[in-house]
């Protein structure tokens, strides 16, 4: 079973490189461990995931607004938040192979000299665990000194807390309301791995939802349900998801409840997103340390209070990987095996591919005209006139394109095209003038 799971993950990695989803960063120089570049299709996949998250979390709501805070913040931010003193993982070294591993994740690690063994079971002696801070240090300004030390942010959340008053006053919001942002974060992970699942440079989608303390439990239940349903609404199979509540021993000292939305990856169950009750810990700490009052004044009760915070937080890279893994299928047909990615149409990197049946009789010109019209209508499109039509269909199946539009002799004579739907492979004749509306309707009614 373990061999089969590893093989499937290797298949995903191979597909990602071959079709332009994800490349190894700095590959021509031998690569840099666990850093990746997103290719043409990967960029589109991530963009569509971010757009879908933003629409659902921000644009379609009146109680959430957006923010884009700086990656570099005043170093006191990370001291006050507890990251400088407590943002650590336990690390051990192997005295034999010199490898470094997370002491609490040894069962997931492998000895570099004996990959079939976990560290400590390969006759290598491990050191005592010691704390390793995960933040990347840098220096601001031309002189490197203790006073110029800064950190690359390990999370986007603190920028939201720092701007609580700015946003509340400028956007005229009052609890319950949320502030959301998508942005890069950096963690010097001891043992990153599993492709883009765990990286040192990654993109986060976080939202801090500020609520009256008495409403904490109600909103926690709401966001736990809302974030779980977002994944299934966009095509993730429900049987591959679960919500795991943290035990009391797992909770941060300031949290009243936390859950992980987990997905069953080829390498096992892993955290896809977390939803946490952070209480008033962050606002209170920053208020005390900065001397700036961050409490909310309720004009009805005439009282000041520190809002409690519900935080849904997930990694965009991890979300994109999950959609990719979950969408993949090798479908056995009568004559061959079809590799297909069953992306939701709003997640798929390419919405429609346009083909001329043959490269003559004016079909390429008409196909390019239709492709340009669809692009102007807001669809992500692709044009292809190489190889037999069946092979072109297969290429688009493998990258998850929901619709293929073929221009043939009838298109020139009657202004109709053949639209082929990816999942069912059924074909329908559609007037050229109605192709965009046809696809929009199909998107709205799509089901896995």
C-alpha positions in Angstrom: 0.0 0.0 0.0 2.8 2.5 0.9 4.5 1.8 -2.5 1.2 2.6 -4.3 0.7 5.9 -2.4 4.3 6.9 -3.1 3.9 6.0 -6.8 0.7 8.1 -7.1 2.5 11.2 -5.6 5.3 10.7 -8.0 2.7 10.7 -10.8 1.4 14.0 -9.6 4.9 15.5 -9.5 5.7 14.2 -13.0 2.4 15.5 -14.4 3.0 18.9 -12.8 6.4 19.3 -14.5 5.4 17.9 -17.9 2.3 20.0 -18.3 3.7 23.2 -16.7 2.0 23.3 -13.3 5.1 23.3 -11.0 8.8 23.3 -11.7 11.8 22.8 -9.3 13.2 26.2 -8.5 16.7 26.9 -9.8 16.6 23.6 -11.5 19.4 24.3 -14.0 21.7 24.9 -11.0 20.7 21.7 -9.3 17.7 23.2 -7.5 17.2 24.5 -4.0 15.6 22.1 -1.6 11.8 22.3 -1.4 11.4 25.5 -3.4 9.3 25.6 -6.5 8.3 27.8 -9.4 4.8 27.8 -10.8 4.6 27.3 -14.6 1.9 28.7 -16.9 -0.8 26.3 -15.8 0.2 26.4 -12.1 0.0 30.2 -12.1 -3.5 30.0 -13.5 -4.5 27.3 -11.0 -3.3 29.3 -8.1 -4.9 32.4 -9.4 -8.3 30.7 -9.8 -8.0 29.2 -6.3 -7.3 32.6 -4.8 -10.1 34.2 -6.8 -12.5 31.6 -5.6 -11.4 32.0 -2.0 -11.6 35.8 -2.2 -15.1 35.8 -3.8 -16.5 33.5 -1.2 -14.7 35.1 1.8 -14.7 38.8 0.9 -16.5 39.9 -2.3 -19.8 38.1 -1.7 -20.1 39.3 1.9 -20.8 42.7 3.5 -19.1 41.8 6.8 -15.6 41.1 5.5 -13.1 43.5 3.9 -9.6 43.0 2.5 -6.1 44.0 3.4 -2.6 43.7 2.0 -0.1 44.2 4.8 3.7 44.4 4.6 5.9 41.4 4.7 8.5 43.3 6.8 7.0 44.6 10.0 8.6 46.3 13.1 10.6 43.6 14.9 8.6 44.3 18.1 5.6 42.9 16.4 7.1 39.4 16.5 8.4 39.8 20.0 5.0 40.8 21.3 3.1 38.1 19.3 5.4 35.4 20.8 7.1 34.4 17.6 10.6 35.4 18.6 10.5 33.5 21.9 8.1 30.7 21.1 7.8 30.1 17.4 9.9 27.0 17.5 10.0 23.3 16.6 12.1 20.7 18.4 15.1 19.7 16.3 17.5 16.8 16.6 20.7 16.0 14.7 22.0 12.7 13.6 25.7 12.4 14.6 26.3 9.8 11.9 24.7 11.3 8.7 24.6 14.9 10.0 20.9 15.1 9.0 18.5 17.4 10.9 15.0 16.4 11.8 11.9 17.5 13.7 11.9 15.6 16.9 8.1 15.4 17.0 7.9 14.1 13.4 10.6 11.5 13.3 8.1 8.9 12.0 7.6 11.0 8.9 11.3 11.5 8.2 13.8 9.2 6.5 17.5 8.6 7.0 19.3 10.2 4.0 21.7 7.2 3.9 19.1 4.5 4.6 15.8 5.8 3.1 13.9 2.7 4.3 14.7 3.6 8.0 13.5 6.5 10.1 16.1 8.5 12.0 17.2 6.7 15.2 16.4 3.3 13.7 19.3 3.3 11.3 22.1 2.9 13.9 22.6 6.6 13.9 22.8 8.4 17.3 20.5 11.4 17.7 21.2 14.4 19.8 18.9 15.7 22.5 16.1 17.8 21.1 16.6 21.6 21.1 14.4 24.5 20.0 14.8 25.9 16.5 13.1 29.2 15.7 11.4 29.0 12.3 11.6 32.7 11.4 13.9 34.0 8.7 16.1 36.9 9.9 17.3 39.7 7.7 18.6 43.2 8.1 17.0 46.5 7.1 19.3 49.3 5.9 23.0 49.4 4.8 24.5 48.4 8.2 24.1 45.0 9.7 23.7 45.3 13.5 21.4 44.2 16.3 19.3 47.3 15.7 18.7 46.5 12.0 17.4 43.0 12.5 14.0 42.3 10.9 12.1 39.2 10.1 10.3 37.8 7.1 6.7 37.3 8.4 5.9 33.7 9.3 2.1 34.5 9.0 -0.1 37.2 7.6 -2.3 37.4 10.7 -0.3 39.9 12.7 -0.6 42.6 9.9 -4.3 42.3 10.3 -4.2 42.8 14.1 -2.0 45.8 13.7 -4.5 47.4 11.3 -7.6 46.5 13.3 -8.4 50.2 14.2 -7.4 51.5 10.8 -9.7 49.2 9.0 -12.6 49.4 11.4 -12.6 53.2 11.3 -11.9 53.7 7.5 -14.3 51.0 6.4 -16.9 51.9 9.1 -17.1 48.3 10.4 -18.2 47.0 13.7 -18.0 43.5 15.3 -18.9 41.0 14.1 -16.7 41.7 11.0 -13.7 40.2 9.3 -10.4 41.3 7.7 -8.9 39.0 5.1 -5.7 38.9 3.1 -3.7 36.7 0.8 0.0 36.9 0.8 3.5 35.3 1.1 4.8 34.0 4.4 8.1 32.4 5.2 9.0 29.6 7.7 12.4 28.0 8.0 11.0 24.5 8.2 13.4 21.9 9.5 12.0 19.1 7.3 9.9 20.5 4.4 8.6 18.0 1.9 5.8 16.2 0.1 6.1 18.5 -2.9 4.4 21.9 -2.3 2.6 20.6 0.8 5.2 22.0 3.1 7.6 24.7 1.9 9.7 27.5 3.4 8.2 30.1 1.1 4.4 29.8 0.7 1.2 31.8 0.2 -1.4 32.1 2.8 -5.1 33.0 2.8 -6.1 34.1 6.3 -9.1 35.9 7.7 -9.5 37.3 11.2 -13.2 37.6 12.2 -13.7 39.9 15.2 -16.7 39.1 17.3 -18.3 40.1 20.6 -16.9 37.6 23.2 -20.4 36.2 23.9 -20.8 35.2 20.2 -17.5 33.4 20.0 -18.9 29.8 19.9 -21.6 30.7 17.4 -19.2 32.1 14.9 -16.7 29.3 15.5 -19.3 26.8 14.5 -20.3 29.0 11.5 -16.8 29.3 10.1 -15.9 25.7 10.7 -18.9 24.7 8.6 -18.4 27.4 6.0 -14.8 26.6 5.3 -15.5 22.9 5.0 -18.3 23.3 2.6 -16.1 25.6 0.4 -14.0 22.7 -0.6 -16.8 20.4 -1.4 -18.6 23.1 -3.3 -15.6 23.4 -5.6 -15.4 19.7 -6.2 -13.3 18.1 -3.5 -14.8 14.6 -2.7 -16.5 14.7 0.7 -15.2 11.3 1.7 -11.6 12.6 1.4 -12.2 15.4 3.9 -12.7 15.4 7.7 -12.8 18.0 10.5 -10.6 17.1 13.4 -11.1 19.0 16.7 -7.9 19.6 18.7 -7.6 17.9 22.0 -7.1 20.2 25.0 -3.4 19.3 25.1 -3.0 20.5 21.5 -4.6 23.9 22.0 -2.5 27.1 22.3 -2.8 28.6 25.7 -4.9 31.5 24.4 -7.3 29.3 22.3 -10.7 28.0 23.4 -11.1 25.7 20.4 -9.3 24.8 17.2 -10.0 22.4 14.4 -8.1 21.2 11.3 -9.9 20.6 8.0 -7.9 17.6 6.8 -7.6 15.8 3.5 -6.5 12.3 2.8 -3.4 12.9 0.6 -1.4 10.1 -1.1 1.0 10.3 1.9 -1.9 10.2 4.5 -4.2 12.6 6.3 -2.8 16.1 6.5 -4.0 19.6 7.5 -5.5 21.5 4.7 -6.8 24.5 6.7 -7.2 25.4 10.3 -10.0 27.3 12.1 -9.0 28.7 15.5 -10.5 30.7 18.3 -7.7 33.1 19.2 -9.8 35.0 21.9 -8.6 38.5 22.5 -5.0 37.5 22.9 -3.4 39.3 19.9 -5.3 42.5 20.2 -4.7 42.7 24.0 -0.9 42.0 23.6 -0.4 44.6 20.9 -2.6 47.1 22.8 -0.5 46.7 25.9 2.9 46.7 24.2 2.2 49.7 21.8 0.2 51.8 24.2 -2.5 52.1 21.5 -6.1 51.3 22.7 -7.4 48.5 20.4 -10.7 47.9 22.2 -14.0 48.5 20.5 -16.5 51.0 22.0 -20.1 49.7 21.7 -22.3 52.8 21.4 -25.4 50.9 22.6 -24.0 49.5 25.8 -21.5 52.4 26.3 -18.8 49.8 27.0 -15.3 49.1 25.7 -14.4 45.5 25.0 -11.7 43.6 23.2 -13.2 41.5 20.4 -12.6 37.8 20.3 -11.2 36.4 17.0 -12.1 33.4 14.9 -9.4 32.7 12.4 -9.8 30.5 9.3 -6.3 30.1 7.8 -5.1 28.0 4.9 -2.2 27.8 2.5 -2.9 28.6 -1.2 -0.2 26.2 -2.3 -1.7 23.4 -0.2 -5.1 24.2 -1.6 -3.9 24.1 -5.2 -2.1 20.8 -4.5 -5.3 19.3 -3.0 -7.5 20.3 -6.0 -4.8 18.8 -8.3 -4.6 15.5 -6.3 -8.3 15.2 -5.9 -9.1 15.9 -9.5 -6.7 13.3 -10.9 -8.1 10.1 -12.5 -6.9 7.4 -14.8 -10.1 6.4 -16.6 -10.1 3.0 -18.4 -11.9 3.3 -21.7 -12.5 0.7 -24.4 -9.3 1.4 -26.3 -7.0 3.3 -24.0 -6.6 4.9 -20.6 -7.6 8.5 -20.3 -5.8 10.7 -17.8 -8.2 13.5 -16.7 -8.3 16.2 -14.1 -11.8 16.8 -12.9 -11.4 20.4 -11.9 -14.4 22.5 -11.1 -14.7 24.9 -14.1 -14.0 27.9 -11.9 -10.8 26.3 -10.6 -9.5 24.9 -14.0 -6.5 26.7 -15.4 -8.0 26.7 -18.9 -11.8 27.1 -19.3 -12.1 26.4 -23.0 -9.8 25.1 -25.7 -10.6 25.9 -29.3 -9.6 23.6 -32.2 -10.0 23.8 -36.0 -10.9 20.3 -37.2 -8.3 20.6 -40.0 -5.7 23.2 -40.9 -7.4 24.4 -44.1 -10.6 25.7 -45.7 -10.7 28.7 -43.4 -11.2 26.7 -40.2 -8.0 28.0 -38.4 -9.0 31.6 -39.1 -12.5 31.0 -37.8 -11.3 29.1 -34.8 -8.9 31.9 -33.8 -11.7 34.4 -34.2 -13.9 32.4 -31.8 -11.1 31.9 -29.4 -10.4 35.7 -29.3 -14.1 36.4 -28.7 -14.2 34.0 -25.8 -11.1 35.5 -24.3 -12.6 39.0 -24.5 -15.7 37.5 -22.8 -13.5 36.7 -19.7 -12.7 33.0 -20.3 -9.2 31.6 -20.0 -8.7 30.0 -23.4 -6.2 27.9 -25.4 -5.8 27.4 -29.1 -4.5 24.2 -30.7 -4.4 23.0 -34.3 -1.7 20.3 -34.0 -2.3 16.5 -34.1 -5.5 14.6 -34.6 -8.6 15.9 -32.8 -8.6 12.9 -30.4 -5.1 13.6 -29.2 -6.0 17.2 -28.7 -8.9 16.2 -26.6 -6.6 14.0 -24.5 -4.1 16.8 -24.0 -6.8 19.0 -22.6 -8.3 16.3 -20.4 -4.9 15.9 -18.8 -4.8 19.5 -17.7 -8.4 19.6 -16.7 -10.0 21.9 -19.4 -13.7 21.6 -19.0 -14.8 22.4 -22.6 -13.3 21.8 -26.0 -14.8 23.7 -28.9 -14.2 22.3 -32.4 -14.6 24.4 -35.6 -15.6 22.3 -38.7 -17.3 22.6 -42.1 -20.7 23.2 -40.5 -19.2 26.2 -38.5 -18.4 27.9 -41.8 -21.8 27.1 -43.3 -24.2 27.3 -40.4 -22.2 29.2 -37.7 -22.4 26.3 -35.2 -19.5 24.6 -33.2 -19.2 21.3 -31.4 -18.7 21.7 -27.7 -17.3 18.7 -25.9 -17.7 18.4 -22.1 -14.6 17.0 -20.3 -16.2 14.7 -17.7 -18.9 13.0 -19.7 -17.1 13.4 -23.1 -20.5 14.2 -24.6 -20.7 16.6 -27.5 -23.3 19.2 -28.4 -23.8 21.5 -31.3 -24.1 25.1 -30.2 -24.5 28.3 -32.2 -21.3 30.4 -32.1 -23.2 33.3 -30.7 -24.4 31.2 -27.7 -21.1 29.4 -26.9 -20.2 31.8 -24.0 -23.7 31.6 -22.5 -23.6 27.8 -22.9 -20.4 27.5 -20.9 -21.5 29.9 -18.2 -24.7 27.8 -17.7 -22.6 24.6 -17.6 -20.3 26.1 -15.0 -23.3 27.0 -12.7 -24.7 23.5 -13.0 -21.5 21.5 -12.8 -21.3 18.6 -10.4 -18.5 16.2 -9.7 
